[in-house]
Amino acid sequence: MPPARTPRSPKKRKRTPGLKLADALILRADCQKRIEQLKRRLLLSVKVQEGDRLPEDPASLLGELTTVADDLRSLVQRINRTNSSTELDPGLTIADAIAARDNLKLMHSAYRDIAAAAVVTQDRRTKSEVRIRSTVNVRTMQRNADDFAKQHRELDAKIQAANWQHDLHD
């Protein structure tokens, strides 16, 4: 059976007209931090030694957690709607650009790690010891890693600029 929800206060939520996407991303991070703080405080308040006082009222903290979680959900939904309907370039939404940026980051990391692993240092003392050789061209791997990093930075800068130009959708 799902836990009973703590009733929320009847106050109306204010819509924020003209809120930029970048501001919403900052608010999202703030909500996520607040939720983590509330969870830590709740964990300290869910048990108490018999005869001791609670550090904080768990019901009050749960109510606040529910409110902040609902705010976060709403904010994420609005961010997602904005990202999926706002074009960065013709035919390229911000959501598509974010996926491409994440892929570039992944490729940069993979090529950088491959280049680092392929570097061979010989520390042989005798001719009978096994020789290790690289199976890939380290210079090419590093050049590719650098290219992916550059593309990632350029696309990220474009996304960040768009975040400050576009209003958050309802």
C-alpha positions as CSV (number, residue, x, y, z in Angstrom):
1,M,0.0,0.0,0.0
2,P,1.5,3.4,-0.9
3,P,2.3,5.7,1.9
4,A,-0.2,8.4,2.8
5,R,0.6,11.7,1.3
6,T,1.1,14.6,3.6
7,P,-1.5,17.3,2.7
8,R,-0.1,20.3,0.9
9,S,-0.8,23.9,1.8
10,P,-3.7,25.3,-0.2
11,K,-1.5,28.2,-1.5
12,K,-1.5,28.7,-5.3
13,R,1.8,28.3,-7.2
14,K,2.9,31.3,-9.0
15,R,3.8,30.9,-12.7
16,T,6.9,32.7,-13.6
17,P,6.3,34.5,-16.9
18,G,9.5,35.3,-18.8
19,L,11.6,32.8,-16.8
20,K,14.5,31.8,-19.0
21,L,15.4,28.2,-19.5
22,A,18.8,28.8,-17.8
23,D,17.0,30.1,-14.7
24,A,14.8,27.1,-14.6
25,L,17.9,24.8,-14.8
26,I,19.3,26.7,-11.8
27,L,16.0,26.3,-9.9
28,R,16.0,22.6,-10.8
29,A,19.5,22.2,-9.2
30,D,18.3,24.1,-6.2
31,C,15.3,21.8,-5.8
32,Q,17.5,18.7,-6.1
33,K,19.8,20.0,-3.4
34,R,16.9,20.9,-1.1
35,I,15.4,17.4,-1.5
36,E,18.8,15.9,-0.5
37,Q,19.0,18.2,2.5
38,L,15.4,17.3,3.6
39,K,16.1,13.6,3.2
40,R,19.2,13.9,5.4
41,R,17.2,15.8,8.0
42,L,14.4,13.2,7.8
43,L,16.8,10.3,8.3
44,L,18.0,12.0,11.5
45,S,14.4,12.4,12.7
46,V,12.8,9.1,12.0
47,K,14.2,7.4,15.1
48,V,14.7,8.7,18.6
49,Q,15.8,7.1,21.8
50,E,12.9,6.6,24.2
51,G,12.5,9.7,26.4
52,D,14.5,12.0,24.0
53,R,13.0,14.7,21.9
54,L,12.9,14.6,18.1
55,P,15.3,16.9,16.5
56,E,12.6,17.9,14.0
57,D,9.0,17.0,13.2
58,P,9.1,14.2,10.5
59,A,5.5,15.1,9.3
60,S,6.5,18.7,8.7
61,L,9.7,17.6,6.9
62,L,7.7,15.1,4.8
63,G,5.2,17.8,3.9
64,E,8.1,20.1,2.8
65,L,9.7,17.2,0.9
66,T,6.5,16.5,-1.0
67,T,6.1,20.2,-1.9
68,V,9.6,20.5,-3.2
69,A,9.4,17.2,-5.1
70,D,6.2,18.3,-6.8
71,D,7.8,21.6,-7.7
72,L,10.8,19.7,-9.1
73,R,8.5,17.5,-11.2
74,S,6.6,20.4,-12.6
75,L,9.9,22.3,-13.4
76,V,11.4,19.2,-15.1
77,Q,8.3,18.8,-17.2
78,R,8.4,22.4,-18.3
79,I,12.2,22.1,-19.0
80,N,11.6,19.0,-21.1
81,R,8.7,20.6,-23.0
82,T,10.9,23.6,-23.7
83,N,13.9,21.5,-24.8
84,S,11.8,19.3,-27.1
85,S,10.0,22.2,-28.8
86,T,12.7,24.8,-29.1
87,E,15.0,24.6,-32.1
88,L,18.7,25.4,-31.6
89,D,19.2,25.2,-35.4
90,P,16.6,24.4,-38.1
91,G,15.6,20.8,-37.5
92,L,17.7,20.5,-34.3
93,T,15.9,20.9,-31.0
94,I,17.7,21.6,-27.8
95,A,16.8,18.1,-26.6
96,D,18.5,16.6,-29.7
97,A,21.5,18.9,-29.2
98,I,21.8,17.7,-25.5
99,A,21.7,14.1,-26.7
100,A,24.4,14.9,-29.3
101,R,26.5,16.7,-26.7
102,D,26.3,13.7,-24.3
103,N,27.4,11.4,-27.1
104,L,30.4,13.7,-27.9
105,K,31.3,13.6,-24.2
106,L,31.1,9.8,-24.2
107,M,33.3,9.5,-27.4
108,H,35.8,12.0,-26.0
109,S,36.2,10.0,-22.8
110,A,36.4,6.6,-24.7
111,Y,39.1,7.9,-27.1
112,R,41.1,9.6,-24.3
113,D,41.1,6.4,-22.2
114,I,42.0,4.3,-25.3
115,A,44.9,6.6,-26.0
116,A,46.1,6.6,-22.4
117,A,45.9,2.7,-22.2
118,A,47.8,2.3,-25.5
119,V,50.9,4.2,-24.4
120,V,53.7,1.7,-24.1
121,T,56.6,2.2,-21.8
122,Q,59.3,-0.4,-22.1
123,D,61.1,-1.3,-19.0
124,R,62.8,-4.4,-20.2
125,R,66.1,-5.4,-18.5
126,T,66.9,-8.5,-20.7
127,K,66.1,-9.5,-24.3
128,S,64.1,-12.5,-23.1
129,E,61.4,-10.3,-21.5
130,V,58.1,-9.9,-23.3
131,R,57.8,-6.9,-25.5
132,I,54.6,-4.9,-25.3
133,R,53.4,-3.0,-28.3
134,S,50.4,-0.8,-29.0
135,T,47.7,-2.1,-31.4
136,V,46.4,1.4,-32.2
137,N,47.9,4.7,-33.2
138,V,48.1,6.7,-30.0
139,R,48.5,10.0,-31.8
140,T,45.4,9.3,-33.9
141,M,43.4,8.3,-30.8
142,Q,44.4,11.4,-29.0
143,R,43.7,13.6,-32.0
144,N,40.2,12.1,-32.2
145,A,39.7,12.6,-28.5
146,D,40.7,16.2,-28.9
147,D,38.3,16.6,-31.8
148,F,35.4,15.2,-29.8
149,A,36.3,17.5,-26.9
150,K,36.3,20.5,-29.2
151,Q,32.9,19.6,-30.7
152,H,31.5,19.0,-27.2
153,R,32.7,22.4,-26.0
154,E,31.3,24.2,-29.1
155,L,27.9,22.5,-28.9
156,D,27.7,23.0,-25.1
157,A,28.4,26.7,-25.5
158,K,25.6,26.9,-28.1
159,I,23.2,25.1,-25.8
160,Q,24.1,27.4,-22.9
161,A,23.6,30.5,-25.0
162,A,20.1,29.2,-26.1
163,N,19.2,28.5,-22.4
164,W,19.6,32.2,-21.7
165,Q,17.7,33.3,-24.9
166,H,14.5,31.1,-24.6
167,D,11.7,31.4,-22.1
168,L,10.5,28.4,-20.2
169,H,7.3,26.9,-21.7
170,D,4.3,26.2,-19.5
